[in-house]
Amino acid sequence: MDISTAILSLYLLFSTFTPAQGALETKVHGTDMSRAEKLNTRMEVRNFIAAEKIRILLGAQISESDSDENQDGEGIGGIENPKYGPQSGGMTLDLVLGNSGATEVLYKNALERIAFFQYGEEYFAAPDTLTPDRHSIVSVNDSTFSRTEYDRLYRMMERTVWKNGKSSASTYMKSRTRYTYSGDWATIPRFFGEEDFENNTYREVRYSATGKPTEVVDYDVGKGSGGGVRRILKKKNSYTYDRSDRLVIDVQLENFDDGTSKSTKNIYTYTALASVPNVSYYEDGVLRIQTTYKSDSDYTQTVFFDEGFSISTEYRNGERVLEVTYFGETEMSRRTF
């Protein structure tokens, strides 16, 4: 068994999702493979790929096939064209996504191209690309299969997920997410748009230079009058930060199916008295709740009602100790706890 055969076998041992895959499975594995045979073959493939990964990481050379057909480095089992693939001048381990505990791990070759992709217990070889500036990884499991595209810096550019059906008729695109970046060397996305085809929704997210969201917009997607696609704004969240990158304002607008809408806003004020900020909460432009901290556990919260009524509650060490009811600025009642 070699790398190409292993990857092909792993691909074919998942649930069939196209007629072409089913025909190819019959040619490679024969007809009527039992569940036990498929399981055994899958374990052989996994063990082979895991062993191959260890050999490569230890610097072992992958031997060429003894057949005359592969002595020139072409064909299954031979050393690949040195411009492509995991055998191109050795392989280095690079944890591109997340930290050392990440479930997604990328293995790159000496030419800085993706050679292997590990997700949990599954291993996949990255296909050769027509340009070194773009890399694609295909991952398949029992319920879905996906294609994730990276640029030359291994920044995620696009991810598409399909439902893995047992026939082409039951296979469909579930979602597609596209990322853009502010510069050639920026590692933090500036924007991503996510299309959810199952739920007919679309989300846009914009980020600051430090990677914090500045705007999140959710749409329902329907058919337009001219037969195209129409996006209906459902919710929009906007975030503002100060020079210390602290959140100072967040605003939300929500539209409902009956044609009504609601807007809310939180204004955060930071002081030296507490580690948490004071908060003023507004609904449709009207102040409703104001929380002022004397320390992290001592604070006063005032709730404002229509017609000029308000209730101010004082907390000490996180426990309610006093409640005062006002009409305008006139005290109406008081009680202690």
Disulfide bonds with the S-S distance in Angstrom:
none
